[in-house]
Amino acid sequence: MTPDDPTDDELSPAERGLNQHLELLRASPPTGGAQLVTTVIRGVRWQRAIRDPLVLVGAVATAVADGLGLLFEPPEDGS
């Protein structure tokens, strides 16, 4: 342990619990297949390509909903 590292006495209960979980992960790291990286990269590229059109569709749908809300809003009583 270095002087900058907190000792177990200085750790909160949540930090001690996190350390225990991390030790379990370090003891048995996950294994991935040879195609895992390729599959993840392909998914990321697809999501990046479709993001802008989906944002545009969401903005148009919001504008239409706002417009319809204004159009069909009941009139306010002026009296």
Protein Blocks (a to p, Z undefined) as FASTA:
>chain_A
ZZklccfklpcfklmmmmmmmmmmmmmccdddfklmmmmmmmmmmmmmmmmmmmmmmmmm
mmmmmmmmmmmpccddfZZ
